[in-house]
Amino acid sequence: MPYRFAALPQYATERILAERLTCWETHVERGTELVGFEQDADGVLASLTLPSGAQERIRTGFLLGCDGAHSVVRKVLGLCFESGSFPEEYMLGDVEVDWELPSGYAVRAMHQSDGRTDDLLVCIPLPGPNRYRMSMLVPPELALPQQPREEDVAHGLEAGPAPGLPHIQAVLDRLSPQPTRASALRWSSVFRISHRLVDRYGAGRVFVAGDAAHIHPPTGAQGMNTGIQDAYNLAWKLALAVRSAASEQLLASYHAERHPVGEEVVQRTVRHAGSGVQADPDDPATLIRREAQLLVGYRGSPIVATDGQPRQGPAPGDRAPDCGGLRHDLTTFPSRLFDLLRGQDHTLLLYADDEAQLAPYDAVVASARRAAQGRLSAWVVAAPRLRTDGLTLPVVHDGQDMFRQMYGARGGEGFLIRPDGYLGLRDAPLRVPELLAHLALTFRG
Ligand SMILES: Cc1cc2nc3c(=O)[nH]c(=O)nc-3n(C[C@H](O)[C@H](O)[C@H](O)COP(=O)(O)OP(=O)(O)OC[C@H]3O[C@@H](n4cnc5c(N)ncnc54)[C@H](O)[C@@H]3O)c2cc1C
């Protein structure tokens, strides 16, 4: 894995996302509120209230509700969003401390009585010397006067009185691993947690993603990451749909693929909030890969090939892992597989360890491109010393044999990787009718 975990404050995440949006000459219109919508067979008519108070109606092909735990889109669609809330209230504060613990590590301390956690301190490092986002149980003087009703989705930050330094210091005095003094409080809030999941991730031309679809405890930092993966799963499918290039069932696969992921995340974070990560007997490597969402997969999805054969490397539906050591003819440095997978199209990788396997590849790629409405790039991944002179397709050499080993690739095998980095199909040797039938699950014929 070439990347480490990053702990970013929310304002930094929002700045990065907003800057990225400007690359497509679009920006967030703050203060504009969706108040309702209607949909028919051809599109959606959305009603907005602008910051000036003026009303506006916009006709769109599709509507994606990324409008958080209290989602208007979810309510108008009438989606079921059931489960429950935790009675505990928590408080958060961004502070500096003067302890001498090594920097860059999270700190978690708790006190339990009769198997129940009755005192808690979680410190997540933030940029800045000894600065942490601290999460703790709320003291009685800051608690809500009454429990929210079941039908109110009690989730997220509360508007009531905010914790001050003395509230945070009192918890540090009880639970900090070293005596320390909190200072420089930058922001604080009280928050409540529910755990809920929609029954459907959309209806017709309208979808929900992120906290609009699932809410759960922040244990393991899964919420935003799960929401972004929802959007990643749906974005390339919507992009094909708006170009009229999507198959009939492509958009329905969003629910089929993401609902089980949301269900697993809600159940796991509820388990971990009650009993800690030790509630699941995973080895540390599996635990960290699960929390990094690298184990999410879509085996059995209606748009993924079935694969009954046990074999080495990823199966259809698994995330296509990165590997290094690839060599382009005109460069002297190795590149990574992820460099080939960038972009918004499907990628067909054709592995070859014998010159005879190369001959049909041009025709195979031409047919696949037609079936994919042009939205497919292709690479020949050639064994280290295989001669590929005269090929018109782009070639990389598997210079250090890493691709063959990691993917269990066999001569003549084809791998089709989706725009979101998941393996749709692998076939050895690659059979064109199977490839075209598979592409027809995603692309309009
Ligand atoms: C204490 C705490 C710590 C967390 N820590 C982490 C973490 O470390 N890592 C992680 O991955 N996740 C974390 N999460 C979860 C994460 O904050 C959420 O999952 C994430 O913010 C959800 O993003 P979202 O875009 O779906 O919804 P939101 O962040 O709620 O955004 C919804 C947006 O829609 C807007 N909106 C709402 N209604 C309308 C409307 N009718 N019209 C127009 N706009 C509307 C809102 O103003 C808001 O801007 C944490 C959550 C909490 C409470």
The ligand as an SDF file (V2000), in Angstrom:
LIG
                    3D

 53 58  0  0  0  0  0  0  0  0999 V2000
  -17.7740   13.4180   16.2260 C   0  0  0  0  0  0  0  0  0  0  0  0
  -17.6710   12.8570   14.8620 C   0  0  0  0  0  0  0  0  0  0  0  0
  -16.4310   12.4610   14.3660 C   0  0  0  0  0  0  0  0  0  0  0  0
  -16.3130   11.9270   13.0950 C   0  0  0  0  0  0  0  0  0  0  0  0
  -15.0760   11.5360   12.6420 N   0  0  0  0  0  0  0  0  0  0  0  0
  -14.9630   10.9720   11.4240 C   0  0  0  0  0  0  0  0  0  0  0  0
  -13.7070   10.5520   10.9170 C   0  0  0  0  0  0  0  0  0  0  0  0
  -12.6830   10.7100   11.5770 O   0  0  0  0  0  0  0  0  0  0  0  0
  -13.6520    9.9780    9.6830 N   0  0  0  0  0  0  0  0  0  0  0  0
  -14.7500    9.7900    8.9200 C   0  0  0  0  0  0  0  0  0  0  0  0
  -14.6540    9.2470    7.8090 O   0  0  0  0  0  0  0  0  0  0  0  0
  -15.9680   10.2220    9.3540 N   0  0  0  0  0  0  0  0  0  0  0  0
  -16.0950   10.7960   10.5800 C   0  0  0  0  0  0  0  0  0  0  0  0
  -17.3120   11.2280   11.0420 N   0  0  0  0  0  0  0  0  0  0  0  0
  -18.4860   11.0710   10.1820 C   0  0  0  0  0  0  0  0  0  0  0  0
  -18.5250   12.1830    9.1390 C   0  0  0  0  0  0  0  0  0  0  0  0
  -18.4640   13.4550    9.7670 O   0  0  0  0  0  0  0  0  0  0  0  0
  -19.8140   12.0620    8.3480 C   0  0  0  0  0  0  0  0  0  0  0  0
  -20.0230   10.7090    7.9840 O   0  0  0  0  0  0  0  0  0  0  0  0
  -19.7470   12.9180    7.1010 C   0  0  0  0  0  0  0  0  0  0  0  0
  -19.5830   14.2710    7.4220 O   0  0  0  0  0  0  0  0  0  0  0  0
  -21.0130   12.7400    6.2860 C   0  0  0  0  0  0  0  0  0  0  0  0
  -20.8930   13.5140    5.1260 O   0  0  0  0  0  0  0  0  0  0  0  0
  -22.1780   13.8240    4.2510 P   0  0  0  0  0  0  0  0  0  0  0  0
  -21.6880   14.7410    3.1620 O   0  0  0  0  0  0  0  0  0  0  0  0
  -22.8850   12.5840    3.8980 O   0  0  0  0  0  0  0  0  0  0  0  0
  -23.1610   14.6180    5.2340 O   0  0  0  0  0  0  0  0  0  0  0  0
  -22.9070   16.0000    5.9810 P   0  0  0  0  0  0  0  0  0  0  0  0
  -21.4810   16.1690    6.3780 O   0  0  0  0  0  0  0  0  0  0  0  0
  -23.9470   16.0740    7.0560 O   0  0  0  0  0  0  0  0  0  0  0  0
  -23.1920   17.0980    4.8540 O   0  0  0  0  0  0  0  0  0  0  0  0
  -24.4990   17.3180    4.3950 C   0  0  0  0  0  0  0  0  0  0  0  0
  -24.5490   18.6960    3.7610 C   0  0  0  0  0  0  0  0  0  0  0  0
  -25.8100   18.8650    3.1420 O   0  0  0  0  0  0  0  0  0  0  0  0
  -26.3420   20.1270    3.5130 C   0  0  0  0  0  0  0  0  0  0  0  0
  -27.8100   20.0280    3.4830 N   0  0  0  0  0  0  0  0  0  0  0  0
  -28.6310   19.3700    4.3380 C   0  0  0  0  0  0  0  0  0  0  0  0
  -29.9160   19.5030    3.9530 N   0  0  0  0  0  0  0  0  0  0  0  0
  -29.9090   20.2510    2.8270 C   0  0  0  0  0  0  0  0  0  0  0  0
  -30.9220   20.7390    1.9680 C   0  0  0  0  0  0  0  0  0  0  0  0
  -32.2240   20.4560    2.1690 N   0  0  0  0  0  0  0  0  0  0  0  0
  -30.5600   21.4920    0.9150 N   0  0  0  0  0  0  0  0  0  0  0  0
  -29.2480   21.7870    0.6700 C   0  0  0  0  0  0  0  0  0  0  0  0
  -28.2420   21.3460    1.4500 N   0  0  0  0  0  0  0  0  0  0  0  0
  -28.5650   20.5990    2.5210 C   0  0  0  0  0  0  0  0  0  0  0  0
  -25.7960   20.3820    4.9180 C   0  0  0  0  0  0  0  0  0  0  0  0
  -25.7990   21.7670    5.1920 O   0  0  0  0  0  0  0  0  0  0  0  0
  -24.3980   19.8310    4.7840 C   0  0  0  0  0  0  0  0  0  0  0  0
  -23.4990   20.7820    4.2570 O   0  0  0  0  0  0  0  0  0  0  0  0
  -17.4650   11.7720   12.3050 C   0  0  0  0  0  0  0  0  0  0  0  0
  -18.7180   12.1980   12.7900 C   0  0  0  0  0  0  0  0  0  0  0  0
  -18.8300   12.7280   14.0590 C   0  0  0  0  0  0  0  0  0  0  0  0
  -20.1820   13.1900   14.5620 C   0  0  0  0  0  0  0  0  0  0  0  0
  1  2  1  0
  2  3  1  0
  2 52  2  0
  3  4  2  0
  4  5  1  0
  4 50  1  0
  5  6  2  0
  6  7  1  0
  6 13  1  0
  7  8  2  0
  7  9  1  0
  9 10  1  0
 10 11  2  0
 10 12  1  0
 12 13  2  0
 13 14  1  0
 14 15  1  0
 14 50  1  0
 15 16  1  0
 16 17  1  0
 16 18  1  0
 18 19  1  0
 18 20  1  0
 20 21  1  0
 20 22  1  0
 22 23  1  0
 23 24  1  0
 24 25  2  0
 24 26  1  0
 24 27  1  0
 27 28  1  0
 28 29  2  0
 28 30  1  0
 28 31  1  0
 31 32  1  0
 32 33  1  0
 33 34  1  0
 33 48  1  0
 34 35  1  0
 35 36  1  0
 35 46  1  0
 36 37  1  0
 36 45  1  0
 37 38  2  0
 38 39  1  0
 39 40  1  0
 39 45  2  0
 40 41  1  0
 40 42  2  0
 42 43  1  0
 43 44  2  0
 44 45  1  0
 46 47  1  0
 46 48  1  0
 48 49  1  0
 50 51  2  0
 51 52  1  0
 52 53  1  0
M  END
$$$$
